[in-house]
């Protein structure tokens, strides 16, 4: 009977373990959210700046893009700046925040706390993903209400998957980038040097229809262009159906695997110090 009781108790213990893990992640997400919004400067540049750029560019440019089926500029720009906002929130914010915590010794001190490293990482990723989703929703509302950018219901699943996959990919890459950031002061510079030049050749700010083919080939290697292209495909009124960009999502997934592997090396090195 004792052995039978132990066997029957195992699922209950497993459920308690999962609940405990989820509680740890939920606590860390809530903590990271409070810390994010209390830092008004970081919140503005990560969350508010992309929205402000949308309002500025969409208001200043009322023209149409003949090369892209004569669509309005804002129909092209909204998904592009949404992709850029996800990248800033995930990559730059993650790299900068971890660099500061590494220099302050917080990552080392955390090993002496009951919070597991995986729960800390998952909480940070979950918090930044939540911020990215919130920013995407705000942009969708602004586009619909103020600029008449209508998102078809059948394209919504493609948007959700692109936002979540893009958020996970750039969060992992942001963690990996800490390895090449020498100190916290250099973090914003290094992060923007890695992101900003690629954003100009990735079709975020303007169409790349007249760009040299070799430059387009270079942009396609990196995840920035893939995320922007996935979102722009979903918004393009010429496209119908679910508008899943399979190749772009596949490249994003590959970069996610690369980012996770590199991030694991960073955390392994931090744990060994």
Buried (B, 14 or more C-beta within 10 A) or exposed (E): EEEEEEEEEEEEEEEEEEEEBEEBBEEBBEBBBEEBEEEEEBBEBBBBBBBEBBBEBBEEBEEBBEEBEEBBBBBBBBBBBBBBBBBBBBBBBBBBBBBBBBBEEEBEEBEEEEBBEEBBBBBBBBBBBBBBBEBBEBBBEBBEEEBEBEBBEEBBEBBEBBBBBBBBBBBBBBBBBBEEBEEBEBBBEBBBEBBEEBBEBBBBBBBBEEBEEEEBEBBBEBBBBBBBBBBBBBBBBEBEEEBBBEEBBEBBBEBBEBBBEBBBEBBEEBEEE
